[in-house]
Amino acid sequence: MTFSRNTLLRVVLAIVGAAIVFLGLNVGLGGIQTLGWQGGQVNFLNVTDPVVFGVRDNHIRFIGGVWLGVGLFFLAGAFAFEKLRAVLVALTAMVFVGGLARLSAADPAILTSAAIAPSFVLELLLFPLLGLWVAKAA
């Protein structure tokens, strides 16, 4: 069985969408501490002000929900490609901008750590390439 380039693109969009949905649910439902789906649940946080933590945790849950929505659009784009082409290009650009925002980290060495580098490479290299592929697909 051979796949056309458009079929391969749709499969890639579905895989990317499913991965982003997974990550969005992990953060959207788990907040700052996440649900631990990306590895063992580690106690990395001591709450010293529960009110401030509650507010910031709620903001992070919102961002996780936005990420979930991004993933759902990628999934939908695998099925309604022509209708969502412009949206998909915009979303890949947004992910690129998010990757650029990582450069504002106080400790730039973290960008090369095993925990961040794969995401950083995806955001700055592969998502722009995916956006070009979507834009140029027949």
Order of alpha helices (4+ residues) and beta strands (2+ residues): alpha-alpha-alpha-alpha-alpha
